[in-house]
């Protein structure tokens, strides 16, 4: 089983509502949409700066 972490996100209500709209448009939950965006961001970062590795 994957090691799943939880965290709380504080953001403006309007931004969250818009993000929820985008997630629904993409047929995803808000959580899954955020996960997709985070993975894309990390991938782009690693392309520019090299792989992030942890011990």
Secondary structure as GFF3:
##gff-version 3
##sequence-region A 1 55
A	DSSP	alpha_helix	13	25	.	.	.	ID=ss1
A	DSSP	alpha_helix	30	49	.	.	.	ID=ss2
###
